[in-house]
């Protein structure tokens, strides 16, 4: 339905403006959050860089319907792998 359409539109949106912004600030690496999600890619980058990161979870945008789907037990096929990454998180 509408949630799937919104997710598909998000996936095909261009990252051109974001890339230009990152380049303008001297970024030397970046990643998208598809596949292994935000946590998986963030951990990969901070581990390789020898740094840490802090996330403001309330500021992370969610796709429409994401909370409703998880409340119904509907998850990504990669969710079990992503869930294992939670051990690397300190609250």
C-alpha positions as CSV (number, residue, x, y, z in Angstrom):
1,X,0.0,0.0,0.0
2,X,0.9,3.6,0.6
3,X,3.8,2.7,3.0
4,X,5.5,0.6,0.4
5,X,5.1,3.3,-2.2
6,X,6.7,5.8,0.2
7,X,9.6,3.5,0.9
8,X,10.2,3.0,-2.8
9,X,10.1,6.7,-3.5
10,X,12.6,7.2,-0.7
11,X,14.9,4.5,-2.2
12,X,15.0,6.1,-5.6
13,X,15.5,9.7,-4.4
14,X,18.8,11.3,-5.6
15,X,21.5,11.9,-3.0
16,X,23.1,14.5,-5.2
17,X,22.5,17.4,-2.8
18,X,23.7,15.5,0.2
19,X,26.8,14.4,-1.7
20,X,27.6,18.0,-2.6
21,X,27.1,19.1,1.0
22,X,29.4,16.4,2.3
23,X,32.0,17.2,-0.4
24,X,31.8,20.9,0.6
25,X,32.6,20.0,4.2
26,X,35.6,17.8,3.2
27,X,34.1,14.4,3.9
28,X,36.5,11.6,2.9
29,X,34.1,8.7,3.3
30,X,30.3,8.1,3.4
31,X,27.8,5.3,3.1
32,X,24.2,4.8,2.6
33,X,22.0,3.1,5.2
34,X,20.4,0.5,2.9
35,X,21.1,-3.2,3.5
36,X,22.6,-3.2,7.0
37,X,20.8,-0.1,8.1
38,X,22.1,2.9,10.0
39,X,23.6,1.0,12.9
40,X,25.5,-1.5,10.7
41,X,27.0,1.1,8.5
42,X,27.8,3.5,11.3
43,X,29.6,0.7,13.3
44,X,31.5,-0.2,10.2
45,X,32.7,3.3,9.6
46,X,33.6,4.2,13.3
47,X,35.4,0.9,13.8
48,X,37.5,1.5,10.7
49,X,38.2,5.1,11.7
50,X,39.0,4.3,15.4
51,X,36.4,6.8,16.6
52,X,33.0,6.7,18.3
53,X,29.7,8.2,17.5
54,X,26.6,9.4,19.3
55,X,23.1,9.2,17.8
56,X,20.1,11.3,18.8
57,X,17.5,8.6,18.1
58,X,14.6,11.1,18.3
59,X,16.2,13.0,15.3
60,X,16.5,9.9,13.1
61,X,13.7,10.0,10.5
62,X,11.6,6.9,10.0
63,X,9.7,5.9,7.0
64,X,5.9,6.1,7.3
65,X,4.6,2.8,8.6
66,X,7.9,1.6,10.1
67,X,6.7,1.6,13.7
68,X,3.4,0.1,12.7
69,X,5.1,-2.7,10.8
70,X,7.5,-3.6,13.6
71,X,4.7,-3.5,16.1
72,X,3.0,-6.2,14.0
73,X,6.2,-8.3,13.8
74,X,7.1,-7.3,10.3
75,X,10.8,-6.8,9.9
76,X,13.5,-6.6,7.2
77,X,15.1,-9.9,6.2
78,X,18.3,-8.5,7.6
79,X,16.8,-7.7,11.0
80,X,18.4,-10.7,12.9
81,X,21.9,-9.6,11.7
82,X,21.1,-6.0,12.6
83,X,19.8,-7.0,16.0
84,X,23.1,-8.7,16.8
85,X,24.8,-5.3,16.3
86,X,23.0,-4.0,19.3
87,X,25.7,-5.4,21.6
88,X,28.0,-2.7,20.3
89,X,25.7,0.1,21.5
90,X,26.2,1.8,24.9
91,X,23.2,3.6,26.2
